[in-house]
């Protein structure tokens, strides 16, 4: 099962990429061309980082000829929470893909605990990061096995604790066969919010120093949203977290907010500091608040 973890985690990403790219067959081929290109260097270290201090230093990245990220630099001290925001297409998800080394940066350096991620094996790198993606991949298996997939060697006790912290216990108890209920492709379908909480439970079980949360673009009902946010708070406690946010209300408590615009950092600072700066972030904040009031 452990050997399956990385490829399956990876496939989830590739699946979403391909689905998004299907409208453009050329883009799909360029993606398939690029994916296997990442290789571990012969001297790569297999030691998984434990502190979770994360830094993006002068990152530049192009998809084919198109420049996507331009000289992006920011860091997250161990245990802190940084949110990345910006318009659709600004390059937020690309940052996550570079962190996972689904692609390599064209220039610049991404480091974890001071080590260039290219100096780590991909296995060691991915063992140090848990991701709660926009779209959780569920396997055609029981809910129990779907959560255990976060850490296949976990005890029953640890699994139940993770489920409790992820606000999923009542949901699982309400299922027809409880823990043995089949979910996924041919089983019971879970809502977007329930699936994200399955991901959070997996992330809690995996207990990595770094947690990445890719917030879903479409908003959930506010009860579901609150259940996710409180579960995430628990999961992120004592971990470094990188949040790609679409709804600014979910990240006002971040230690730092990085505002991306057309692949560059337009601003960075706390919610309060950015509001008083009255720039790009303050404008996004006003727009979202107006939308909330009119809906
Ligand atoms: P959103 O908020 O809509 O999720 P984002 O800020 O996460 O957007 P990215 O997904 O990082 O944006 O995309 C940045 C740019 O890169 C976009 O213009 C997108 O069309 C382009 N892009 C993304 N994936 C690929 C790919 N595999 N090949 C070519 N271009 C891509």
Boltz pocket constraint, residues with backbone or C-beta under 6 A from the ligand:
constraints:
  - pocket:
      binder: B
      contacts: [[A, 17], [A, 21], [A, 27], [A, 31], [A, 63], [A, 64], [A, 68], [A, 86], [A, 87], [A, 88], [A, 89], [A, 90], [A, 91], [A, 92], [A, 93], [A, 94], [A, 95]]
      max_distance: 6.0
